Amino acid sequence: MRIPKRKVRTALHIDQWIVEGYLHLLPGEEFASFSAGKRHRFIPVTSARIYAAADRRLIATTDLLEVNGHRVMMFYPLARDKG
């Protein structure tokens, strides 16, 4: 059975990279509770864009990136997409 999820555009800071993309939260799940529970797991990020943190240069894009939650220094929701 497939559970519908809510997409949240997010930035994750990982070592010398910044990853921007979408996290997928369960219905009723708040961003704060999601972030507290995922620190030691792999976090799927869809429509991921990977930037160098030093100069914000785009390094790569991918449809799916599995991020090691233990390596994430911080992450936060971004403004909603326009359109």
C-alpha positions as CSV (number, residue, x, y, z in Angstrom):
1,M,0.0,0.0,0.0
2,R,1.3,3.4,-1.0
3,I,1.1,6.2,1.6
4,P,0.8,9.7,0.1
5,K,3.6,12.0,1.4
6,R,4.1,15.8,1.5
7,K,7.1,17.2,-0.4
8,V,9.2,19.8,1.5
9,R,11.9,21.7,-0.3
10,T,14.9,21.5,1.9
11,A,18.6,22.4,2.1
12,L,21.1,20.1,3.8
13,H,24.6,21.1,4.7
14,I,27.0,18.2,4.4
15,D,30.7,18.7,4.9
16,Q,31.8,21.0,2.0
17,W,28.5,20.6,0.1
18,I,25.0,21.9,0.2
19,V,22.2,19.7,-1.1
20,E,18.9,21.2,-2.1
21,G,15.9,19.0,-2.9
22,Y,12.7,17.5,-1.6
23,L,12.2,15.5,1.6
24,H,9.0,13.5,1.8
25,L,7.1,13.6,5.0
26,L,4.2,11.4,6.2
27,P,0.8,12.9,6.6
28,G,0.7,15.0,9.8
29,E,4.5,14.7,10.3
30,E,6.1,18.0,11.2
31,F,9.5,19.0,9.8
32,A,11.0,19.2,13.3
33,S,10.0,15.7,14.3
34,F,11.2,14.4,10.9
35,S,14.6,16.0,11.4
36,A,15.0,14.7,15.0
37,G,14.4,11.1,13.9
38,K,16.5,10.9,10.8
39,R,19.9,12.0,12.0
40,H,21.4,8.4,12.0
41,R,19.6,7.1,8.9
42,F,19.9,7.5,5.2
43,I,17.7,10.3,4.0
44,P,16.2,10.2,0.5
45,V,16.3,13.5,-1.3
46,T,14.5,13.8,-4.6
47,S,15.3,16.3,-7.4
48,A,18.6,16.9,-5.7
49,R,21.0,19.7,-6.7
50,I,24.5,19.5,-5.1
51,Y,26.5,22.8,-4.6
52,A,29.9,23.5,-3.4
53,A,29.4,25.3,0.0
54,A,32.4,27.7,-0.6
55,D,31.1,29.4,-3.8
56,R,27.6,27.9,-4.4
57,R,28.8,26.4,-7.7
58,L,26.5,23.7,-9.0
59,I,28.4,20.3,-8.9
60,A,25.7,17.8,-9.9
61,T,22.0,17.1,-10.1
62,T,20.2,13.8,-9.7
63,D,16.6,12.5,-9.4
64,L,17.4,10.7,-6.1
65,L,20.2,11.1,-3.6
66,E,20.5,9.0,-0.4
67,V,22.2,11.2,2.2
68,N,23.9,9.7,5.2
69,G,22.0,11.5,8.1
70,H,25.0,11.2,10.4
71,R,27.0,13.5,8.0
72,V,24.4,16.2,7.9
73,M,25.5,19.3,9.9
74,M,22.2,21.1,9.5
75,F,19.1,21.1,7.4
76,Y,16.1,23.4,7.1
77,P,13.1,23.9,4.9
78,L,13.3,26.4,2.0
79,A,10.6,28.7,0.6
80,R,8.0,27.0,-1.5
81,D,8.6,26.8,-5.2
82,K,7.0,29.5,-7.3
83,G,4.5,28.2,-9.9
